[in-house]
Amino acid sequence: MKYDIVTIGSVTRDVFLGGLDFAKLSGKEFLTGEGIGFNLGSKYQVKKLVFAIGGSAADTAVTFARQGLKTACIGVIGNDSNAAAILEELAAEGVDTAYFQKHSDDFTAYSVILVHENGERTILSYKGEGQHFEASKISFDELETGWLVLGSLGGHYDLFEKAVSWATAHGVKVATNPGTKELALGLEKLKPLLKQCAVVSMNQEEAAQLLGVEFNKEDEIFKAMDALVPGIFVMTKGHDGVAVSDGQHIYRAGVPDSPIVERTGAGDAFVSGFVAEYMRTGNNEQGTMNEEEKIVKAIQLATANSSSVVTQYGAKAGILKKGDFGPWPLVEVLEK
């Protein structure tokens, strides 16, 4: 089967619990410095209940499909009602799920997401079948695609390596937004794989930790990533927007002023929006553009897509369709 793009990574069934009256706590015992508190043994009323699909592969696949690209998604699910809901929703979006792996020895990955009124959330995640990816069961040679997008792979280095090797051998471009378990493999193990990628995306904290560089030393992060990534390095910066390097320029954009309901899926929406627009300009849908213009356009759609996603519950509801107009940012381009 021929596709424009194939996504591989996590797929989950999510339930969002909003309007909860929980206390916001501060303390050194919390990794982020902040936490939430409930009274033990008490019952709390949930004022907002939303079911959705999520996971890196599903989130990015929906963006690509809504942008008019022929898309396949590959993930791992169980033999349960949540798996059926995931397949049904992806099919409704026009995403091909023919290559999904399906097991019956565990449940489909599931997350309970507690949403604070400021849009931040705490996620209770059950990985389930998502941990059981089998590289040997993905029939790469049956795929014909221009791009491969790799998200969270559950730490399966063999899958990461096989996907990148196949793509390189067949002239397929790779974009990756590695998950926590992939990053935990360490720089030396990831280095040969990242060197084969056209687009690599991380947030600033992830990049700094992977490289062993101080968080605020942005110049050092880009210098190291430029030596490592031959293509484009995208570094998301949360409230501070994004900085992107193509080895020759640094591109910066802020975050548009838009209402925030909750932030789940914002990172996936950004990287998939970036790749979708970069693909489109590369295929000359936008006429003749130089590389600098392509990256500016890609950042604009990525930012608009991410800013739209956070205005609704779930990672999918706010994803833009082709032709939609979101809050397009100004992009500053600086020579290195």
Backbone hydrogen bonds in HBPLUS format (Angstrom, degrees):
<---DONOR---> <-ACCEPTOR-->    atom                        ^
c    i                          cat <-CA-CA->   ^        H-A-AA   ^      H-
h    n   atom  resd res      DA  || num        DHA   H-A  angle D-A-AA Bond
n    s   type  num  typ     dist DA aas  dist angle  dist       angle   num
A0144-GLU N   A0001-MET O   3.06 MM 143  5.99 133.4  2.29 168.2 159.3     1
A0003-TYR N   A0144-GLU O   2.60 MM 141  6.00 160.8  1.63 165.6 172.3     2
A0004-ASP N   A0070-LYS O   2.86 MM  66  5.10 152.8  1.93 133.1 142.3     3
A0147-TRP N   A0004-ASP O   3.26 MM 143  6.47 136.6  2.46 132.7 144.8     4
A0005-ILE N   A0070-LYS O   3.24 MM  65  6.58 157.3  2.29 162.8 164.0     5
A0072-ALA N   A0005-ILE O   3.19 MM  67  6.70 150.7  2.28 147.1 155.8     6
A0006-VAL N   A0147-TRP O   3.11 MM 141  6.46 146.3  2.23 136.7 145.8     7
A0149-VAL N   A0006-VAL O   2.84 MM 143  6.18 165.6  1.86 158.1 161.8     8
A0007-THR N   A0072-ALA O   2.91 MM  65  6.35 161.4  1.94 155.4 158.8     9
A0074-ILE N   A0007-THR O   2.78 MM  67  6.11 151.1  1.86 154.7 164.7    10
A0008-ILE N   A0149-VAL O   2.90 MM 141  6.28 155.8  1.96 168.5 171.6    11
A0151-GLY N   A0008-ILE O   2.92 MM 143  6.22 171.7  1.92 168.8 170.9    12
A0009-GLY N   A0074-ILE O   3.20 MM  65  6.66 157.3  2.25 169.6 175.2    13
A0057-ALA N   A0010-SER O   3.02 MM  47  5.39 137.9  2.20 135.0 147.3    14
A0012-THR N   A0054-GLY O   2.85 MM  42  4.93 157.7  1.90 122.7 121.5    15
A0054-GLY N   A0012-THR O   2.92 MM  42  4.93 156.1  1.98 136.2 136.2    16
A0013-ARG N   A0109-ALA O   3.04 MM  96  6.39 154.4  2.10 139.3 144.7    17
A0111-SER N   A0013-ARG O   3.00 MM  98  6.42 153.8  2.07 150.6 155.4    18
A0014-ASP N   A0052-ALA O   2.76 MM  38  5.18 172.8  1.77 160.8 160.5    19
A0052-ALA N   A0014-ASP O   2.93 MM  38  5.18 158.5  1.98 145.9 148.2    20
A0015-VAL N   A0111-SER O   2.93 MM  96  6.35 151.6  2.02 159.6 168.8    21
A0113-ILE N   A0015-VAL O   2.89 MM  98  6.15 168.2  1.90 162.9 164.4    22
A0016-PHE N   A0050-VAL O   2.76 MM  34  5.04 165.6  1.78 151.9 156.8    23
A0050-VAL N   A0016-PHE O   3.13 MM  34  5.04 156.0  2.19 136.8 143.1    24
A0017-LEU N   A0113-ILE O   2.86 MM  96  6.04 171.6  1.86 162.8 163.0    25
A0115-VAL N   A0017-LEU O   3.05 MM  98  6.09 175.4  2.06 158.8 157.8    26
A0018-GLY N   A0048-LYS O   2.83 MM  30  4.53 170.2  1.84 135.9 139.1    27
A0047-LYS N   A0018-GLY O   3.14 MM  29  5.91 134.1  2.36 157.3 163.4    28
A0048-LYS N   A0018-GLY O   3.06 MM  30  4.53 134.5  2.28 133.0 124.7    29
A0023-ALA N   A0037-GLY O   3.09 MM  14  4.95 153.9  2.17 148.3 146.1    30
A0037-GLY N   A0023-ALA O   2.84 MM  14  4.95 142.9  1.98 139.0 144.8    31
A0025-LEU N   A0035-GLY O   2.74 MM  10  4.86 170.1  1.75 135.4 138.2    32
A0035-GLY N   A0025-LEU O   2.84 MM  10  4.86 156.6  1.89 129.0 132.3    33
A0027-GLY N   A0033-GLY O   3.15 MM   6  5.44 159.3  2.20 129.4 133.1    34
A0030-PHE N   A0027-GLY O   3.23 MM   3  5.86 166.5  2.25 114.7 118.8    35
A0033-GLY N   A0030-PHE O   2.95 MM   3  4.83 148.0  2.05  99.9 110.3    36
A0042-SER N   A0039-ASN O   3.18 MM   3  5.55 159.8  2.23 133.5 132.3    37
A0059-ASP N   A0055-GLY O   2.87 MM   4  5.94 173.6  1.88 168.4 170.6    38
A0060-THR N   A0056-SER O   3.11 MM   4  6.08 170.3  2.12 145.6 148.7    39
A0061-ALA N   A0057-ALA O   3.04 MM   4  5.98 152.4  2.12 137.8 146.2    40
A0062-VAL N   A0058-ALA O   3.10 MM   4  6.28 154.6  2.17 150.8 155.5    41
A0063-THR N   A0059-ASP O   3.37 MM   4  6.76 157.8  2.43 146.0 151.1    42
A0064-PHE N   A0060-THR O   3.10 MM   4  6.42 168.2  2.11 156.5 158.5    43
A0065-ALA N   A0061-ALA O   2.93 MM   4  6.13 163.2  1.96 152.1 156.9    44
A0066-ARG N   A0062-VAL O   2.90 MM   4  6.02 164.7  1.92 152.2 156.4    45
A0067-GLN N   A0063-THR O   2.97 MM   4  6.16 130.2  2.23 143.2 156.9    46
A0067-GLN N   A0064-PHE O   3.16 MM   3  5.06 133.3  2.39  92.4 105.4    47
A0069-LEU N   A0064-PHE O   3.03 MM   5  5.44 160.3  2.07 154.4 150.9    48
A0068-GLY N   A0065-ALA O   2.98 MM   3  5.25 154.3  2.04 112.3 115.0    49
A0322-LYS N   A0066-ARG O   2.79 MM 256  6.07 145.1  1.91 153.5 141.7    50
A0096-ASP N   A0071-THR O   3.00 MM  25  6.31 174.8  2.01 150.0 149.4    51
A0073-CYS N   A0096-ASP O   2.93 MM  23  6.18 161.3  1.96 169.6 168.2    52
A0101-GLN N   A0075-GLY O   2.90 MM  26  6.22 169.8  1.91 165.6 167.8    53
A0077-ILE N   A0101-GLN O   2.97 MM  24  6.40 159.1  2.01 160.8 165.9    54
A0103-HIS N   A0077-ILE O   3.01 MM  26  6.44 162.3  2.04 159.0 162.2    55
A0084-ALA N   A0080-ASP O   3.18 MM   4  6.56 156.6  2.24 147.9 154.3    56
A0085-ALA N   A0081-SER O   2.99 MM   4  6.27 150.9  2.08 144.9 152.4    57
A0086-ILE N   A0082-ASN O   3.05 MM   4  6.30 154.1  2.12 144.9 151.1    58
A0087-LEU N   A0083-ALA O   3.01 MM   4  6.29 169.5  2.02 158.5 160.0    59
A0088-GLU N   A0084-ALA O   2.95 MM   4  6.05 155.5  2.01 144.7 152.0    60
A0089-GLU N   A0085-ALA O   3.00 MM   4  6.14 162.5  2.03 148.0 152.1    61
A0090-LEU N   A0086-ILE O   3.01 MM   4  6.20 164.0  2.03 153.9 158.4    62
A0091-ALA N   A0087-LEU O   2.96 MM   4  6.03 156.9  2.01 143.9 150.6    63
A0092-ALA N   A0088-GLU O   3.02 MM   4  6.22 151.4  2.10 143.7 151.3    64
A0093-GLU N   A0089-GLU O   3.19 MM   4  6.47 130.2  2.46 135.7 148.0    65
A0093-GLU N   A0090-LEU O   3.05 MM   3  5.07 133.9  2.27  95.4 108.5    66
A0095-VAL N   A0090-LEU O   2.96 MM   5  5.26 165.0  1.98 151.9 147.5    67
A0094-GLY N   A0091-ALA O   2.95 MM   3  5.04 156.7  2.01 104.4 111.8    68
A0100-PHE N   A0097-THR O   3.18 MM   3  5.58 166.5  2.20 120.2 120.0    69
A0129-GLU N   A0107-PHE O   2.87 MM  22  5.89 153.5  1.94 155.4 160.1    70
A0110-TYR N   A0126-TYR O   2.91 MM  16  5.16 154.3  1.98 145.4 153.7    71
A0126-TYR N   A0110-TYR O   2.75 MM  16  5.16 167.4  1.77 167.8 171.1    72
A0112-VAL N   A0124-LEU O   2.88 MM  12  5.05 159.7  1.92 145.6 150.8    73
A0124-LEU N   A0112-VAL O   2.78 MM  12  5.05 172.9  1.79 157.7 160.1    74
A0114-LEU N   A0122-THR O   2.86 MM   8  5.19 161.9  1.89 164.4 160.1    75
A0122-THR N   A0114-LEU O   2.95 MM   8  5.19 155.9  2.01 145.5 153.0    76
A0116-HIS N   A0120-GLU O   2.88 MM   4  5.49 168.0  1.90 167.5 170.7    77
A0119-GLY N   A0116-HIS O   3.02 MM   3  5.55 163.3  2.05 122.2 124.3    78
A0263-ARG N   A0119-GLY O   3.27 MM 144  6.08 138.8  2.45 164.2 153.7    79
A0130-GLY N   A0127-LYS O   2.87 MM   3  5.31 138.6  2.04 150.2 145.3    80
A0131-GLN N   A0128-GLY O   3.21 MM   3  6.19 175.4  2.22 126.1 127.5    81
A0132-HIS N   A0129-GLU O   2.87 MM   3  5.34 165.2  1.89 120.9 125.9    82
A0137-LYS N   A0134-GLU O   3.01 MM   3  5.57 154.4  2.08 114.5 122.1    83
A0138-ILE N   A0135-ALA O   3.22 MM   3  5.63 170.6  2.23 115.2 117.5    84
A0140-PHE N   A0138-ILE O   2.98 MM   2  5.70 129.4  2.25 107.3  92.3    85
A0142-GLU N   A0139-SER O   2.99 MM   3  5.58 160.2  2.03 117.1 123.6    86
A0143-LEU N   A0140-PHE O   2.90 MM   3  5.33 158.2  1.95 114.3 121.6    87
A0173-LYS N   A0146-GLY O   3.03 MM  27  6.32 158.0  2.08 155.4 148.3    88
A0148-LEU N   A0173-LYS O   2.80 MM  25  6.20 147.5  1.90 161.3 170.3    89
A0175-ALA N   A0148-LEU O   2.93 MM  27  6.34 158.4  1.97 157.4 163.0    90
A0150-LEU N   A0175-ALA O   2.87 MM  25  6.32 159.3  1.92 159.1 163.2    91
A0177-ASN N   A0150-LEU O   3.06 MM  27  6.48 156.7  2.11 161.6 168.0    92
A0156-HIS N   A0153-LEU O   3.29 MM   3  5.76 164.5  2.32 112.4 116.9    93
A0157-TYR N   A0155-GLY O   3.00 MM   2  5.86 113.8  2.45 115.1  98.6    94
A0159-LEU N   A0156-HIS O   3.13 MM   3  5.46 127.8  2.41 103.4 115.6    95
A0160-PHE N   A0156-HIS O   3.16 MM   4  6.53 163.2  2.19 152.3 156.9    96
A0161-GLU N   A0157-TYR O   2.80 MM   4  5.95 170.9  1.81 159.7 162.0    97
A0162-LYS N   A0158-ASP O   2.94 MM   4  5.98 158.7  1.99 138.5 144.9    98
A0163-ALA N   A0159-LEU O   2.90 MM   4  5.97 166.7  1.92 152.4 156.1    99
A0164-VAL N   A0160-PHE O   3.05 MM   4  6.22 166.7  2.06 151.6 155.1   100
A0165-SER N   A0161-GLU O   2.93 MM   4  6.00 161.1  1.96 148.5 154.5   101
A0166-TRP N   A0162-LYS O   2.94 MM   4  6.03 163.3  1.96 149.3 153.8   102
A0167-ALA N   A0163-ALA O   2.98 MM   4  6.11 163.6  2.00 146.6 151.7   103
A0168-THR N   A0164-VAL O   2.90 MM   4  6.03 165.2  1.92 151.3 155.2   104
A0169-ALA N   A0165-SER O   3.03 MM   4  6.16 158.8  2.07 145.7 151.5   105
A0170-HIS N   A0166-TRP O   3.09 MM   4  6.24 134.0  2.31 143.8 155.5   106
A0170-HIS N   A0167-ALA O   3.16 MM   3  5.21 134.6  2.38  97.1 109.4   107
A0172-VAL N   A0167-ALA O   2.84 MM   5  4.56 160.2  1.88 144.5 142.7   108
A0198-ALA N   A0174-VAL O   2.79 MM  24  5.51 143.6  1.92 146.1 158.1   109
A0199-VAL N   A0174-VAL O   3.27 MM  25  6.68 156.3  2.33 145.2 147.5   110
A0176-THR N   A0199-VAL O   2.91 MM  23  6.39 151.4  2.00 150.6 158.5   111
A0201-SER N   A0176-THR O   2.90 MM  25  6.25 162.1  1.93 162.7 165.5   112
A0182-GLU N   A0179-GLY O   3.12 MM   3  5.29 125.4  2.43 100.1 114.0   113
A0183-LEU N   A0179-GLY O   3.03 MM   4  6.33 164.9  2.06 159.0 162.9   114
A0184-ALA N   A0180-THR O   2.98 MM   4  6.17 141.0  2.13 140.5 151.5   115
A0185-LEU N   A0182-GLU O   3.03 MM   3  5.42 155.9  2.09 108.7 116.4   116
A0186-GLY N   A0183-LEU O   3.13 MM   3  5.85 160.9  2.17 116.6 121.6   117
A0190-LEU N   A0186-GLY O   3.11 MM   4  6.31 152.9  2.19 148.8 157.1   118
A0191-LYS N   A0187-LEU O   2.78 MM   4  5.65 145.9  1.89 156.2 163.4   119
A0193-LEU N   A0190-LEU O   2.92 MM   3  5.40 132.4  2.15 115.2 128.9   120
A0194-LEU N   A0190-LEU O   2.94 MM   4  6.11 165.3  1.96 163.3 168.2   121
A0195-LYS N   A0191-LYS O   3.11 MM   4  6.19 146.7  2.23 150.2 158.3   122
A0196-GLN N   A0193-LEU O   3.01 MM   3  5.49 159.2  2.06 112.2 119.0   123
A0197-CYS N   A0194-LEU O   3.16 MM   3  5.27 168.2  2.17 111.1 113.9   124
A0232-ILE N   A0198-ALA O   2.85 MM  34  6.12 165.1  1.88 144.7 147.1   125
A0200-VAL N   A0232-ILE O   2.93 MM  32  6.35 159.4  1.97 165.1 171.9   126
A0234-VAL N   A0200-VAL O   2.80 MM  34  6.11 167.9  1.82 158.9 163.2   127
A0202-MET N   A0234-VAL O   3.03 MM  32  6.46 156.3  2.08 166.5 172.3   128
A0236-THR N   A0202-MET O   3.01 MM  34  6.38 147.5  2.12 140.2 147.1   129
A0207-ALA N   A0203-ASN O   3.02 MM   4  6.30 165.9  2.04 160.3 164.2   130
A0204-GLN N   A0236-THR O   2.99 MM  32  6.13 138.2  2.17 174.9 172.2   131
A0208-ALA N   A0204-GLN O   2.99 MM   4  6.11 164.8  2.01 149.1 153.3   132
A0209-GLN N   A0205-GLU O   3.02 MM   4  6.17 163.0  2.05 150.0 154.5   133
A0210-LEU N   A0206-GLU O   2.93 MM   4  6.08 162.0  1.97 151.8 157.0   134
A0211-LEU N   A0207-ALA O   3.03 MM   4  6.15 158.9  2.08 149.5 154.8   135
A0212-GLY N   A0208-ALA O   2.88 MM   4  5.78 126.6  2.16 139.1 153.0   136
A0213-VAL N   A0208-ALA O   2.93 MM   5  4.84 153.9  2.00 142.9 146.7   137
A0217-LYS N   A0214-GLU O   3.03 MM   3  5.45 164.4  2.05 117.8 122.7   138
A0221-ILE N   A0217-LYS O   3.07 MM   4  6.42 153.6  2.14 150.3 158.5   139
A0222-PHE N   A0218-GLU O   2.97 MM   4  6.27 165.0  1.99 159.0 161.2   140
A0223-LYS N   A0219-ASP O   2.95 MM   4  6.10 155.9  2.00 144.6 152.0   141
A0224-ALA N   A0220-GLU O   3.02 MM   4  6.15 162.4  2.05 148.0 151.8   142
A0225-MET N   A0221-ILE O   2.92 MM   4  6.11 161.1  1.95 150.4 156.4   143
A0226-ASP N   A0222-PHE O   2.79 MM   4  5.81 155.5  1.85 148.3 154.5   144
A0227-ALA N   A0223-LYS O   3.33 MM   4  6.49 144.6  2.46 135.3 143.2   145
A0228-LEU N   A0224-ALA O   3.18 MM   4  6.37 128.5  2.46 133.7 147.4   146
A0228-LEU N   A0225-MET O   3.03 MM   3  4.84 130.6  2.28  91.6 105.7   147
A0229-VAL N   A0225-MET O   2.69 MM   4  5.68 168.6  1.70 163.1 163.7   148
A0233-PHE N   A0245-SER O   2.94 MM  12  5.27 164.8  1.96 156.7 160.7   149
A0245-SER N   A0233-PHE O   2.91 MM  12  5.27 163.5  1.93 152.7 158.0   150
A0235-MET N   A0243-ALA O   2.88 MM   8  5.34 158.3  1.92 158.0 164.7   151
A0243-ALA N   A0235-MET O   2.96 MM   8  5.34 162.9  1.99 149.0 154.6   152
A0237-LYS N   A0241-GLY O   2.74 MM   4  5.14 160.9  1.77 157.9 151.5   153
A0240-ASP N   A0237-LYS O   3.06 MM   3  5.17 155.9  2.12 129.2 124.2   154
A0241-GLY N   A0238-GLY O   3.12 MM   3  5.68 162.0  2.16 121.5 121.7   155
A0242-VAL N   A0253-ALA O   2.95 MM  11  5.53 156.1  2.01 160.3 164.8   156
A0253-ALA N   A0242-VAL O   3.16 MM  11  5.53 157.7  2.22 150.5 153.0   157
A0244-VAL N   A0251-TYR O   2.83 MM   7  4.97 154.5  1.90 142.6 150.8   158
A0251-TYR N   A0244-VAL O   2.79 MM   7  4.97 161.3  1.82 147.2 153.6   159
A0246-ASP N   A0249-HIS O   3.33 MM   3  5.83 153.9  2.41 148.9 155.9   160
A0336-LYS N   A0248-GLN O   3.11 MM  88  5.75 148.3  2.22 156.5 147.1   161
A0250-ILE N   A0334-LEU O   2.85 MM  84  5.14 157.4  1.90 148.2 155.9   162
A0334-LEU N   A0250-ILE O   2.82 MM  84  5.14 165.1  1.84 153.7 158.8   163
A0252-ARG N   A0332-GLU O   2.80 MM  80  5.04 156.9  1.86 144.6 152.5   164
A0332-GLU N   A0252-ARG O   2.79 MM  80  5.04 160.2  1.83 155.4 156.0   165
A0261-VAL N   A0310-VAL O   2.69 MM  49  5.82 162.0  1.73 156.3 162.4   166
A0262-GLU N   A0310-VAL O   3.30 MM  48  5.30 153.8  2.38 133.7 141.2   167
A0266-ALA N   A0263-ARG O   3.15 MM   3  5.65 160.5  2.19 142.4 140.1   168
A0269-ALA N   A0265-GLY O   2.89 MM   4  6.02 157.0  1.95 152.1 159.0   169
A0270-PHE N   A0266-ALA O   2.99 MM   4  6.19 145.1  2.11 141.3 150.4   170
A0271-VAL N   A0267-GLY O   3.08 MM   4  6.39 173.3  2.08 158.6 157.4   171
A0272-SER N   A0268-ASP O   3.01 MM   4  6.00 162.2  2.04 148.1 153.7   172
A0273-GLY N   A0269-ALA O   2.99 MM   4  5.85 150.0  2.08 133.4 142.1   173
A0274-PHE N   A0270-PHE O   2.89 MM   4  6.10 157.9  1.94 153.7 160.0   174
A0275-VAL N   A0271-VAL O   3.00 MM   4  6.20 168.5  2.02 147.7 150.3   175
A0276-ALA N   A0272-SER O   2.89 MM   4  5.93 161.3  1.93 145.8 151.7   176
A0277-GLU N   A0273-GLY O   3.16 MM   4  6.25 167.4  2.17 147.2 149.8   177
A0278-TYR N   A0274-PHE O   2.95 MM   4  6.05 158.8  1.99 150.8 157.8   178
A0279-MET N   A0275-VAL O   2.81 MM   4  5.90 156.0  1.86 149.9 155.9   179
A0280-ARG N   A0276-ALA O   3.06 MM   4  6.24 158.5  2.11 141.8 147.8   180
A0281-THR N   A0277-GLU O   2.97 MM   4  6.19 167.0  1.99 154.6 156.6   181
A0282-GLY N   A0278-TYR O   2.98 MM   4  6.01 146.4  2.10 136.6 146.6   182
A0283-ASN N   A0279-MET O   2.89 MM   4  6.16 130.0  2.14 143.4 156.9   183
A0283-ASN N   A0280-ARG O   3.16 MM   3  5.12 133.5  2.39  92.8 105.3   184
A0285-GLU N   A0280-ARG O   3.13 MM   5  5.63 158.9  2.18 164.0 157.4   185
A0284-ASN N   A0281-THR O   3.09 MM   3  5.05 156.3  2.15 104.5 107.5   186
A0287-GLY N   A0284-ASN O   3.18 MM   3  4.84 163.0  2.21 102.1 102.6   187
A0294-LYS N   A0290-ASN O   3.06 MM   4  6.36 154.9  2.12 152.9 160.6   188
A0295-ILE N   A0291-GLU O   3.07 MM   4  6.32 159.5  2.11 152.8 156.8   189
A0296-VAL N   A0292-GLU O   3.10 MM   4  6.35 158.9  2.15 147.9 153.7   190
A0297-LYS N   A0293-GLU O   3.04 MM   4  6.25 165.9  2.06 150.3 153.5   191
A0298-ALA N   A0294-LYS O   2.93 MM   4  6.14 152.9  2.00 144.1 152.4   192
A0299-ILE N   A0295-ILE O   2.90 MM   4  6.12 158.2  1.95 151.9 156.7   193
A0300-GLN N   A0296-VAL O   3.07 MM   4  6.31 153.0  2.15 146.8 154.3   194
A0301-LEU N   A0297-LYS O   3.08 MM   4  6.43 163.7  2.11 155.1 157.2   195
A0302-ALA N   A0298-ALA O   2.95 MM   4  6.04 162.9  1.98 148.8 154.5   196
A0303-THR N   A0299-ILE O   2.90 MM   4  5.98 160.8  1.93 148.1 152.6   197
A0304-ALA N   A0300-GLN O   3.00 MM   4  6.14 162.2  2.03 146.4 151.8   198
A0305-ASN N   A0301-LEU O   2.81 MM   4  5.93 162.0  1.84 153.8 158.7   199
A0306-SER N   A0302-ALA O   2.98 MM   4  6.12 165.8  2.00 148.3 152.3   200
A0307-SER N   A0303-THR O   2.86 MM   4  5.93 160.0  1.90 148.5 154.6   201
A0308-SER N   A0304-ALA O   2.99 MM   4  6.10 140.7  2.15 140.3 150.0   202
A0309-VAL N   A0305-ASN O   3.03 MM   4  6.27 154.1  2.10 147.7 154.4   203
A0310-VAL N   A0306-SER O   3.37 MM   4  6.63 154.7  2.44 149.1 153.1   204
A0311-THR N   A0308-SER O   3.16 MM   3  5.52 159.6  2.20 110.2 116.5   205
A0312-GLN N   A0309-VAL O   3.31 MM   3  6.00 170.0  2.32 121.0 122.3   206
A0319-ILE N   A0316-LYS O   3.13 MM   3  5.54 165.2  2.15 118.4 123.1   207
A0324-ASP N   A0321-LYS O   2.88 MM   3  5.43 165.4  1.90 137.8 140.1   208
A0328-TRP N   A0326-GLY O   3.00 MM   2  5.75 116.6  2.41 113.8  97.2   209
